[in-house]
């Protein structure tokens, strides 16, 4: 799998220290063409109309994740707890405490739960949310071309 990042995102990652990794290990998006259904007309964006920089970059998720994790590992104030299970969460107006199933307890001012769109943590602490159906279907894929794609991103709305 891959991730497409706009130039603004990569400029933000420059400040975090991983912009160079992204630029070195990705393909560029120099043009974007957007078409609606079978129309022969399309919107065309070319980076040279705006900047010498590409409009964006496409890189493999594994490369992106490794760059992020390597940079996070340098931070003494961040500790990653991966592959652990939580038992309960208590919170007040100042702190939250997470009891882990292995017996440890973590206390922090903020908890970041990255457990997906059907978040058990969100449900446990009763954070309200809404679900809205847009009655649309997306098809996402990677297509291998016989010819060079020339760094053009294509978007077609069916």
N, C-alpha and C positions, 0 to 999 in steps of 0.2 A: 504494500500500500504506500501511497505517497501523500504529501501535503503540499498545497499551493499556498504560498505566502505573498501578499502584496508588498510592494517596495516599502510602504510605511511600516509594515510589520517588521521587516528586516532591519530598517533603521532603528526601531525600538530594540531589537535583539542586539544591534551594535552596542547599545548602552549597557546591555547585560553581559557583553563579552563573547557572544557566539555568532555575531553577524558574519565574521570572516569564514567560519566553518560552513555556514549556510551558503555563502557565495561560492566557496571553493568546491563544494560537493553537490551542487544542484545544477539543473538546467534553467535557463532564463526564459521568461515570457516576454517577448519583444512586441508582440501584437496580440490583440484580442478581437475576435470576430463573433458577433452575436446575431443569430438569425431566428426568425419566427416561422415555425412550421416549414412549409415547402417554398416559402418566398425566396426568390433569387436575390432580393435586396438584403443587406445586413449592415449593422453598425460596425464600424471599424475604428479601433484605437491603435495607434502606433506610438511607441515610446519616444521616438524622435520628435514628435509634435510637442512633447512635454519636457523631456529631459534626456540626457545622455544615458541615464541609468535604465535598466530594464523595468518593465511594469511589475514584474514579480519573479518568483523563483519556484521551482518544483523540486522537492527532494524526498528521498525515501524516509518513511516514518522512523525507521530504526536509527538512521543517521541523526535525525532531528532530536529524537528522544535521548540518544547518547550525549549529544552536545549539551542539551539542557541538564541532564543528570550530572555530567562532569562539572558543569559550572556551579550547580547547586552544592555539590560535594565540597567545594572550596569555602562555602559559607559556614562559619563556626556557629552561627545562631540558628541554623536549620538542621533538623534531624528528620530523616525519612523513616517511616515505619511502613514497610512493604510486607505484604503477605501475612498480616496479623488480623485477628478478628476481635471486634469489640463486643462487650456484653451489655454495657449500659452507659448512658450519658446523663450527667447532672449539670445544670447550668444555673447561674444567677446573673445579676446585672454586671458583674466584673469578670468572672471566670467560667470556664467549662471544664469538667473533669470527665475523662473517658476511662472507663474500666475495661481492660482487655481480658480476653478469655484465658490468657496465660498468667493472670494474677497481677500484672503491672497496672498502674494507674497513671494517666497523663493529665496534667493540668496546664491550661493555656488560656490566653485572652480570646483566642479565636481558633475555631476548628475548621479545617477545610476537608470536606468529605467529597471525594472524587469516586463515588460508587455508582455512577450512571444515571440515566434518565428515570429509572424506577428506583430511586434512592431510598434504601432502607433507613438511612440516617435521617433524611428529610422527613420521612413518615414518623419515625420514632420521636423526633423533637417537635413534630406537628407544625412544620413550615407549610403554609398554604400555597397552593399552586393551581393553575388552570390548564386544561388541555383543550386545544382548539384544532379541529380538523379543517384543513384547507382543501380537502377533497382533491388532492393532487398526488401524483406518483412521480418519483424521480428515478431515472436510470443513470447510474454512474458506472463508468468503466474505463479501462485502459485499453486503447486500441493500438495495435502494432501496425505501422504503415510500411508499405514497400518503399515509399519515397520519404525523404527527409521532411519532417514537419516544419522546419525552418523557424522554430521557437514561436509558433502561433498557437494560441489557445482558442479552441472553438467551443461555443455554447449554442445549442440549438433547442428552442422551445417547441415542443410538439403540440 
